[in-house]
Amino acid sequence: MALAIRVPLRLVVAGTISLSLTASRAELQAQGVPPTLQQERGDLTAWLAEAPLSPFAAVALHPIGPGLTIGVAPADIPLAEFGSGTVNEKNGLAILTVDGRHRSLPRGRPVAIGPYTLLTAGARGRATLAVFGAPREAKRPTYYPYRGDLVASAALEPPERAGPFVVLGLDGLDTQAVEAGFLRIAWENQEARLRVYRLGEADDDEAALFVFFQDPTNGKGSYPAGRFVELIPQGGGRYQLDLNRARNPFCAYSTVFPCPAPWPGNRLTVPVTAGERYIETPKAR
């Protein structure tokens, strides 16, 4: 699994979509949003509201390190239902021990225990444990109006960096990355050369190409840390970059997740008023 909590931008969600989403699709149609993007956004909304690994269900995220405690406070992850438990990494595998009983937590594979779902991620020696509970009330993502002029197609220019390295993915967890190259685009008298990473293990067939970018809307309509967008293969070595598909990282939905660091050079000087927006909730006084 490339991203420990994988949320493909073309994900398929089982089940039906609520009537509130039907209304939102009508709004999207009025904005001229293509049907495939309407479906993508509706699927994401349903996933955020219902999925066991939704960021709105996140309870805690903690490095396993030399070992962590889980259970009755003052545990590293306080969850009274676990009594007194520990999580340790042995030979690259995370082991949960509660009342002398052991249970393996295979990396990248959700494990349901009582009312919680546990998920380990990260390379050997850098593993983390994420805990999910019942989803909180999820806010429906909001978007800028659709802009057809922010859809570009181009071939990748050669990469500057060789070999794999570790970055934080859209889900705020460590993932392997390879620099796939650069995508050069131009609009509104601006030319940009965007760094593209392939996120996921080398043998992961679902590993996709992403751009994590920042622009002047950050903190002024879009998420302060920046946004992700997945490239769409078009064949012949060309890719489509549709900035209307820009997505917020998980840290926009939950403070449990850390925000990824900016990718070098991916700072646009023209506002990208397209894709997912971010409206900060006012703090209580």
Secondary structure by P-SEA (a helix, b strand, c coil): ccccccccccccccccccaaaaaaaaaaaaacccaaaaaaaaaaaaaaacccccccccccccccccccccccccccbbbcccccbbbbbcccbbbbbcccbbbbbcccbbbbcccbbbbbbccccbbbbbbbccccccccccccccccccbbbbbbccccccbbbbbbcccccbbbbcccbbbbbbccccccbbbbbbccccccccbbbbbbbcccccccccccccbbbbbbbccccbbbbcccccccccccccccbbbbcccccccccccccccbbbbbccccc
